[in-house]
Amino acid sequence: RMLGRVLCTVLFVGALHCQAGASQGHISVVLLGATGDLAKKYLWQGLFQLYMDQVSSGHSFTFHGAALTALEPGQRLMFDVLKDLSCPPDEAPNRCAVLKDQFLKLSQYHQLKTAENYTALNREIESLLRQEGLEEAGRIFYFSVPPFAYTEIARHINSSCRPPAGAWLRVVLEKPFGHDLQSAQQLAAELTGFFREEEMYRVDHYLGKQAVAHILPFRDQNRQFLDPIWNRHHVERVEIVLKETVDAKGRTSFYEQYGVIRDVLQNHLTEALMFLIMELPANVSRPEEVLQHKLQSFQSLWGLEKSSAVLGQYQAYASQVREELQEAQDYVSTTPTFAGVLIHSDSLRWEGVPFLLTSGKALDERVGYARVLFKNRAYCTQSETLRDAGHSQCKAKQIIFYFGHGALDTPAVLVSRNLFRPVMPKDSWKEAVAQSDLHVFGQPLSDYYVYSPVKERDAYSVLISNIYHGRKDFFITTENLLASWGFWTPLLDSISHQSLRLYPGGVENQHLLDFEMVTGGLAFTLAEPAELLNPTRQMPSDYRAIQSKFRQSPLVSAWPEDLISQLASDMEKAASRSVARSGQFHLALSGGSSPVILFQRLARHHYAFPWKHTHIWLVDERCVPLTDTESNFFSLHSHLLQSVRVPYFNIHPMPVHLNQRLCVEEDRGTELYAKDIVALVANASFDLVLLGVGTDGHTASLFPRSENGLEGAPTVVLTESPVKPHQRMSLSLPLINKARQVFVLVLGKGKHDITTLLSRVGHEPRKWPISGVSPSSGQLVWYVDYEALLG
């Protein structure tokens, strides 16, 4: 019995004892995305720390790493990470070696890609417990995967991987939790269909940082000092800051979608703000009381307006985006990499007090802190040299929760000596020895009472421990999440076109990003120097595209960037006309590589597109799960849907995955999709269908000499592709030809031969399916770039 042998390993004196007969139950930990960056950097180390902390608790453990990677390469990747795990410095080397060896034996890798994989994992856990004679205490599933994969994974866990009655389930979710209020609501609604609220633990790793986690306990333990001064009569302002020296290089794909406000302010800094300004509950260790008071604080905040923020972008960002995302030289990014935001509350306690949240990349130092600065009415007549400088009433009075890095390079709580000596828990915080050469906010460290953690712990280790203990107050509930997005989304909408202050980056920024409070908001203190103004910030000038005929239909041709820009504009015009006419726009989109740059263009430049009234349909789909990178829907979601505000119920992926099977005829996926089209699309006539062309002349998933879809009654069909994955689902040619408009996009030198051929042939859909595209009462327009057209 492997598990029993591991649990009963005898160590040297003072170490572990055999747990046989004394087990409080078994816990299975499943880490999804076990070979990803986050898992490598933090999560496996956090799980190992949990094992070290709890190995003598009476619980037994197994750790299951999981990913989409096949078994053998996945095992290699995972165990390469596990070999580098480390123990804290105070752990005896012999005990560390044994614990690490045990942890490796208790860890195994699984490929979790299909419904059958999840069923097999469940059987394996149950079989192990039977062999060892153990009761199951609970299961932890840690989702270290992109949010678009959450729903399918949640479905599999709920249907085939839940623990038995009497054991608990804890599902851990990583940010981003949506892009704005609407997308957060959609994601929350999907997850609520599979998990109860008490089973979900949304991670904001800042809540695991020791200085952040101590804000509420500090306020609670120092009520006697703080009650009289923690209010608008005594607090001058509150600053919450996270500065980084690194830029976004290597992460511009993520950053273009999110930007600094979504990445840092909406979550990390807002959570710290809530801890500072919420009314203290009677019992700060009761999660439901803490949540209730946090929600009340959200309700007290004034709505944010465009004038509430100052925004910047470091100078090299645009070129990094163009290089990494292969954008055109005239591409303009409106993504802020720096933001200062002014927040106010109308609560009796905080009315009139400014809360300043600031974060940015490519700044002068790496540091994070929350600083409460108190008003100071004292005037000291005598020279500072003649008094006890440390306790002088004329010094600034402040309390600083120092998250880490910076001058101190450690988490810390600092309280000005001219305020009070704080009460701090001696088991977890120790008073630091003042270093005379260090200064914080212009004052020597000796001016503060300084406390640092007795044992510094990584944020993820703290949070994983809290998940194990079921401590929900360190995590973001659905209500909390939606309240935060409800607060930030109006600002994000209002600044989507706001001009950004360019800054050079690093120490060269000097005073360029300094801002001040002005009537109603914030403004940069200095005018922007002319030499920083970048010509690429101007919108590209109009261009002239070749317009003529191709196969007796209108042709638009230009260089690829210009062609995509024109196509996106034409799609937006078609959408606006359709919404004005009927109140909605039904758009059917093809997969493949050609539309990707179009999707990105629509997401980043067409803010007036009526997404709210748009229905998105698929022209065709590969018979793979929707979270597979081969899936057309996966590509569409990655490059467009997660960046725009299409209502959840307006998105219609093809039902290729039914009854845990892929494209089985008896599952009637084609009939389901056809019924949806008939029910929602007037006369089954799409407003716009976007098609591509294969080098063999196929379009959608209608291939030469196809037995299905080129003619006849069925509107949605299953087809066979000559390349893997072979099975496809597709709209039929007759259905495509019922559309009001059909746009065909053809890009690249590789398409020159088929383009030349199509210019000469007639209507021969059995040889070249694209030649059969001829809307019966609509318009066909060809968008062909110069390379495809001219070679």
Residue pairs with C-beta under 8 A, 6 or more apart in sequence:
1 131
1 132
2 105
3 60
3 62
3 106
3 128
3 131
3 132
3 134
4 20
4 132
6 102
6 105
6 106
7 18
7 19
7 20
7 60
8 18
8 19
8 20
9 16
9 98
9 102
10 16
10 18
11 94
11 95
11 98
12 94
12 95
15 95
15 98
16 55
16 56
17 56
19 58
19 60
22 58
23 58
23 59
23 60
23 134
23 135
24 57
24 58
24 59
24 137
25 59
25 60
25 134
25 135
25 136
25 137
25 138
25 167
26 59
26 60
26 61
26 62
26 129
26 132
26 134
26 135
26 136
26 137
27 59
27 60
27 61
27 62
27 137
27 138
27 139
27 140
27 468
28 61
28 62
28 64
28 125
28 136
28 138
28 139
28 140
28 163
29 47
29 50
29 61
29 62
29 63
29 64
29 139
29 140
29 142
30 64
30 66
30 121
30 139
30 140
30 141
30 142
30 161
31 39
31 43
31 44
31 47
31 63
31 64
31 65
31 66
31 142
31 144
32 66
32 67
32 112
32 141
32 142
32 143
32 144
32 145
32 153
33 39
33 66
33 67
33 143
33 144
33 145
34 44
34 65
34 66
34 67
34 74
34 78
34 109
34 144
35 65
35 67
35 69
35 74
35 77
35 78
35 81
36 67
36 144
36 145
38 144
38 174
39 65
39 81
39 144
40 81
42 205
42 458
42 459
42 460
43 142
43 144
43 460
43 464
44 65
44 81
44 82
44 85
45 85
45 86
45 458
45 460
45 461
46 458
46 460
46 461
46 463
46 464
47 63
47 464
48 85
48 99
48 100
48 103
49 88
49 457
49 458
49 461
49 464
49 465
50 461
50 464
50 465
50 468
51 61
51 63
51 99
51 102
51 103
51 106
52 87
52 88
52 91
52 99
53 465
54 61
54 468
55 61
55 99
55 102
59 137
60 132
60 134
61 106
62 106
62 107
62 108
62 125
62 128
63 103
63 106
63 107
63 108
64 107
64 108
64 109
64 110
64 121
64 125
65 74
65 78
65 107
65 108
65 109
65 110
66 109
66 110
66 111
66 112
66 121
67 74
67 77
67 78
67 109
67 111
67 112
68 111
68 112
68 113
69 77
69 111
70 111
71 109
71 110
71 111
74 109
74 111
75 109
78 107
78 109
79 104
79 109
82 103
82 104
82 107
83 104
85 100
85 103
87 95
87 96
87 99
87 100
88 455
90 455
91 99
110 117
110 120
110 121
110 124
111 117
112 118
112 121
112 153
112 156
113 625
113 628
114 625
114 660
115 156
115 159
115 160
115 660
116 660
118 156
118 157
118 159
118 160
118 161
119 160
119 161
121 161
122 160
122 161
125 136
125 139
129 135
129 136
135 167
136 163
136 164
136 166
136 167
137 167
137 168
138 163
138 167
138 168
138 169
138 170
139 161
139 162
139 163
139 167
139 168
139 169
139 170
140 170
140 171
140 172
140 467
140 468
141 153
141 157
141 161
141 169
141 170
141 171
141 172
142 172
143 149
143 150
143 153
143 171
143 172
143 173
143 174
144 174
145 153
145 174
147 173
147 176
147 177
147 178
147 187
147 642
148 627
148 634
148 637
148 638
148 642
149 627
150 173
150 187
150 190
150 191
151 187
151 190
151 191
151 194
152 625
152 626
152 627
153 627
154 171
154 190
154 191
154 193
154 194
154 195
155 194
157 169
157 171
157 194
158 194
158 195
162 169
163 169
168 199
168 470
169 195
169 199
170 199
170 201
170 467
170 470
171 195
171 199
171 200
171 201
172 201
172 202
172 203
172 467
173 191
173 200
173 201
173 202
173 203
174 203
175 202
175 203
175 204
175 267
176 258
176 262
176 263
177 184
177 187
177 188
177 202
177 476
177 481
178 184
178 185
178 186
178 187
178 188
178 481
178 485
179 257
179 258
179 262
179 642
179 643
180 485
180 489
180 492
180 493
180 645
181 482
181 485
181 486
181 489
182 489
182 645
182 647
183 642
183 645
184 481
184 482
184 485
185 482
185 485
186 647
186 648
188 478
188 481
188 482
189 648
190 648
191 200
192 478
197 477
197 478
198 472
200 477
200 478
201 467
201 472
201 475
202 475
202 476
202 477
202 481
203 463
203 475
203 476
204 267
204 268
204 271
204 475
204 476
205 459
205 460
205 463
206 212
206 267
206 268
206 271
206 272
206 403
206 459
207 213
207 271
207 459
207 463
207 474
207 475
207 476
208 458
208 459
208 460
208 461
208 462
208 463
208 466
208 474
209 368
209 403
209 404
209 411
209 459
209 462
210 411
210 453
210 456
210 457
210 459
210 462
211 369
211 370
211 401
211 402
211 403
211 404
211 411
211 412
211 413
212 271
212 272
212 275
212 370
212 401
212 403
213 462
213 474
214 401
214 413
214 429
215 272
215 275
215 276
215 370
215 401
216 275
216 280
216 284
216 290
217 284
217 425
218 401
218 413
218 422
218 424
219 226
219 230
219 275
219 280
219 284
220 280
220 284
221 422
221 423
221 424
221 425
222 420
222 422
222 423
223 280
225 419
225 420
225 422
228 234
229 235
229 374
229 419
230 349
231 349
231 350
232 349
232 350
232 351
232 352
232 353
233 375
234 374
234 375
235 350
235 353
235 372
235 373
235 374
235 375
236 353
236 373
236 374
236 375
237 353
237 354
237 355
237 356
237 373
238 273
238 276
238 277
238 353
238 354
238 355
238 356
238 370
238 371
238 372
238 373
239 356
239 358
239 369
239 370
239 371
239 373
240 269
240 272
240 273
240 276
240 355
240 356
240 357
240 358
240 369
240 370
240 371
241 269
241 357
241 358
241 359
241 367
241 368
241 369
241 370
241 371
242 264
242 268
242 269
242 358
242 359
242 367
242 368
242 403
243 358
243 359
243 360
243 363
243 364
243 365
243 366
243 367
243 368
244 359
244 360
244 361
244 362
244 363
244 366
245 362
245 363
245 364
245 365
245 366
245 506
246 361
246 362
246 366
247 314
247 316
247 317
247 320
247 337
247 361
247 362
247 505
248 255
248 317
248 320
248 337
248 361
249 316
249 320
249 324
250 324
252 317
252 320
252 321
252 324
252 325
253 324
253 325
255 263
255 335
255 337
256 321
256 325
256 333
256 335
256 604
257 603
257 642
257 643
259 335
259 336
259 337
260 336
260 337
260 338
260 339
260 359
260 360
260 361
261 309
261 336
261 339
261 341
261 488
261 491
261 492
262 488
262 492
264 359
265 339
265 341
265 357
265 359
265 488
266 484
266 485
266 488
267 476
267 484
269 357
269 359
270 357
270 484
270 487
270 488
271 476
272 370
272 401
273 343
273 355
273 357
273 370
274 294
274 297
274 298
276 370
276 372
277 297
277 345
277 347
277 349
277 350
277 355
278 290
278 293
278 294
278 296
278 297
279 293
279 296
279 297
279 349
280 293
281 289
281 290
281 292
281 293
282 289
283 289
284 290
285 473
286 473
287 471
287 472
287 473
290 473
291 473
291 477
291 479
291 480
294 480
294 483
295 479
295 480
295 483
297 345
297 347
298 483
298 484
298 486
298 487
299 483
300 345
300 346
300 347
300 350
301 343
301 344
301 345
301 346
301 487
302 343
302 344
302 345
302 346
303 487
303 490
304 341
304 343
304 487
304 488
304 490
304 491
304 494
305 490
305 491
305 494
305 520
305 521
306 491
306 494
306 495
306 498
307 520
307 521
307 522
308 341
308 342
308 343
308 491
308 521
308 522
309 339
309 340
309 341
309 342
309 491
309 495
309 498
309 521
309 522
310 339
310 340
310 501
310 513
310 515
310 522
310 523
310 524
311 336
311 338
311 339
311 495
311 498
311 500
311 501
312 336
312 337
312 338
312 339
312 360
312 500
312 501
312 502
312 503
312 513
313 333
313 335
313 336
313 337
313 338
313 500
313 501
313 502
313 503
314 337
314 338
314 361
314 362
314 502
314 503
314 504
314 505
315 502
315 503
315 504
315 505
315 532
315 534
316 362
316 505
317 333
317 335
317 337
318 331
318 332
318 333
318 534
318 536
318 537
321 327
321 331
321 333
321 335
322 328
322 329
322 331
325 600
326 597
328 540
328 561
329 536
330 536
330 540
330 561
331 536
332 536
332 537
332 538
332 539
332 540
333 604
334 496
334 497
334 498
334 500
336 495
336 500
337 360
337 361
337 362
338 359
338 360
338 361
338 363
338 501
338 503
338 513
339 357
339 358
339 359
339 360
340 356
340 357
340 358
340 513
340 515
340 522
341 356
341 357
341 358
341 491
341 522
342 354
342 355
342 356
342 517
342 521
342 522
343 354
343 355
343 356
343 357
344 350
344 351
344 352
344 353
344 354
344 355
345 351
345 353
345 355
354 517
360 513
362 503
362 505
362 506
362 509
363 505
363 506
363 509
363 513
364 506
364 507
364 509
365 405
365 406
366 405
366 406
367 403
367 404
367 405
367 406
367 407
368 402
368 403
368 404
368 405
368 406
369 400
369 401
369 402
369 403
369 406
370 400
370 401
370 403
371 398
371 399
371 400
371 401
371 441
372 398
372 399
372 400
373 396
373 397
373 398
374 397
374 398
374 399
374 419
376 393
376 394
376 396
376 397
378 393
378 394
379 394
380 387
380 392
380 393
380 394
384 392
384 394
389 395
389 446
389 447
390 417
390 446
390 447
391 417
391 418
392 418
393 418
395 416
395 418
395 443
395 447
396 416
396 441
396 442
396 443
397 416
397 418
397 419
398 414
398 416
398 419
398 441
399 413
399 414
399 415
399 416
399 419
400 412
400 413
400 414
400 415
400 440
400 441
400 448
401 413
402 408
402 410
402 411
402 412
402 413
402 414
402 440
403 411
404 410
404 411
407 438
407 439
407 440
408 438
408 440
408 452
410 452
410 453
410 456
411 452
411 453
411 456
412 432
412 450
412 451
412 452
413 422
413 424
413 429
413 450
413 451
414 440
414 448
414 449
414 450
414 451
415 421
415 422
415 448
415 449
416 447
416 448
416 449
417 447
417 448
417 449
421 449
422 449
422 451
424 431
424 451
427 454
428 453
428 454
428 455
429 451
429 452
429 453
429 454
430 451
430 452
430 453
430 454
431 449
431 450
431 451
432 450
432 451
432 452
434 444
434 445
434 446
434 448
434 450
435 445
436 444
436 445
436 446
438 444
438 445
439 445
440 448
462 474
463 474
463 475
466 474
466 475
467 475
476 484
496 607
497 607
499 537
501 512
501 513
501 524
501 528
502 528
502 532
502 533
502 534
502 537
503 509
503 512
503 513
503 532
504 512
504 532
511 525
511 526
512 524
512 526
512 528
512 529
512 532
513 524
514 524
514 525
514 526
515 522
515 523
515 524
515 525
516 522
516 523
516 525
540 565
543 558
543 562
545 556
545 557
545 558
545 562
545 563
545 566
546 555
546 556
546 557
546 558
547 554
547 555
547 556
547 557
548 555
548 557
549 555
550 758
550 759
550 782
550 784
551 758
551 759
551 771
551 782
553 779
553 780
553 781
553 782
554 779
554 780
554 781
554 782
555 781
555 782
555 784
556 563
556 566
556 567
556 570
556 781
556 782
556 783
556 784
557 563
557 783
557 784
557 785
557 786
557 789
558 566
558 785
558 786
559 785
559 786
560 597
560 747
560 748
560 785
560 787
563 747
563 783
563 784
563 785
564 597
564 598
564 601
565 601
565 605
566 783
567 598
567 743
567 745
567 783
568 598
568 601
568 602
568 605
568 606
569 606
570 743
570 781
571 587
571 602
571 609
571 688
571 690
571 743
572 602
572 606
572 608
572 609
574 585
574 687
574 688
574 741
575 585
575 587
575 609
575 610
575 614
575 687
575 688
576 608
576 610
578 584
578 585
578 586
578 687
578 688
578 740
579 585
579 610
579 613
579 614
582 682
583 613
584 613
584 614
584 615
585 610
585 613
585 614
585 615
585 687
585 688
586 614
586 615
586 617
586 680
586 681
586 686
586 687
586 688
587 614
587 615
587 616
587 617
587 686
587 687
587 688
587 690
588 617
588 618
588 619
588 686
588 688
588 689
588 690
588 731
588 739
589 595
589 616
589 617
589 618
589 619
589 636
589 690
590 619
590 620
590 632
590 690
590 691
590 692
590 699
590 700
591 618
591 619
591 620
591 621
591 622
591 631
591 632
591 633
591 635
591 636
592 632
592 692
594 692
594 745
594 746
594 747
594 748
595 690
595 692
595 745
596 635
596 639
598 690
598 745
599 635
599 636
599 639
599 640
600 639
600 640
602 609
602 640
602 644
603 639
603 640
603 643
603 644
604 643
609 644
611 644
611 645
611 646
612 645
612 646
612 647
614 646
614 650
615 650
615 651
615 652
615 680
615 681
616 636
616 641
616 646
616 650
616 651
616 652
617 652
617 677
617 681
617 686
618 632
618 633
618 636
618 652
618 653
618 654
619 689
619 690
619 691
619 700
619 730
619 731
619 736
620 632
620 654
620 700
620 701
620 728
620 729
620 730
620 731
621 631
621 632
621 633
621 653
621 654
621 656
621 701
621 728
621 729
621 730
622 628
622 630
622 631
622 632
622 656
622 701
622 721
622 725
622 727
622 728
623 656
623 662
623 663
623 725
623 727
623 728
623 729
624 630
624 631
624 656
624 662
624 725
625 631
625 657
625 662
626 633
626 634
626 653
626 656
626 657
627 634
628 634
629 635
630 725
633 653
633 654
641 651
652 673
652 676
652 680
654 669
654 673
654 716
654 729
655 667
655 669
655 672
655 673
656 662
656 663
656 669
656 729
658 664
658 667
658 669
658 672
659 667
661 667
662 727
663 669
663 718
663 727
663 728
663 729
665 718
669 718
669 729
670 714
670 716
670 717
670 718
670 729
671 716
673 716
673 729
674 714
674 715
674 716
677 684
677 715
677 716
677 735
678 684
683 738
684 715
684 735
684 738
685 738
685 739
685 740
685 778
686 738
686 739
686 740
687 739
687 740
687 741
688 739
688 740
688 741
688 742
688 743
689 731
689 736
689 739
689 741
689 742
689 743
690 742
690 743
690 744
690 745
691 699
691 700
691 736
691 742
691 743
691 744
691 745
691 770
691 773
692 699
692 744
692 745
692 746
693 699
693 744
693 746
693 751
693 754
693 755
693 758
693 770
694 703
694 754
695 750
695 751
695 753
695 754
696 703
696 704
696 722
696 754
696 768
697 704
697 754
697 757
697 758
697 767
697 768
697 769
697 770
697 771
698 704
698 769
698 770
699 744
699 769
699 770
699 773
700 709
700 730
700 731
700 736
700 769
701 709
701 719
701 721
701 728
701 729
701 730
702 709
702 710
702 719
702 730
702 732
702 733
702 765
702 769
703 719
703 720
703 721
703 722
703 769
704 766
704 767
704 768
704 769
705 766
705 767
706 719
706 720
706 766
706 769
707 719
708 714
708 717
708 718
708 719
708 732
709 717
709 719
709 730
709 731
709 732
709 733
710 732
710 733
710 765
710 766
710 769
710 772
711 733
711 734
711 765
712 732
712 734
713 734
714 732
715 731
715 732
715 734
715 735
716 729
716 730
716 731
716 732
716 735
717 729
717 730
717 732
718 727
718 728
718 729
718 730
719 727
719 728
719 729
719 730
720 726
720 727
720 728
721 727
721 728
733 765
733 769
733 772
733 773
736 742
736 773
736 775
737 772
737 773
737 774
737 775
737 776
737 778
738 775
738 776
738 778
739 775
739 778
740 775
740 777
740 778
740 779
741 775
741 778
741 779
741 780
741 781
742 773
742 775
742 778
742 779
742 780
742 781
743 781
743 782
743 783
744 770
744 773
744 780
744 781
744 782
744 783
745 783
746 755
746 782
746 783
746 784
746 785
746 788
746 789
747 785
747 787
747 788
748 785
748 787
748 788
749 787
749 788
749 791
751 787
751 788
752 787
752 788
752 789
752 790
752 791
754 768
755 784
755 788
755 789
756 791
757 768
758 768
758 770
758 771
761 767
761 768
761 771
762 771
763 771
763 772
763 774
764 771
764 772
765 771
765 772
773 780
774 780
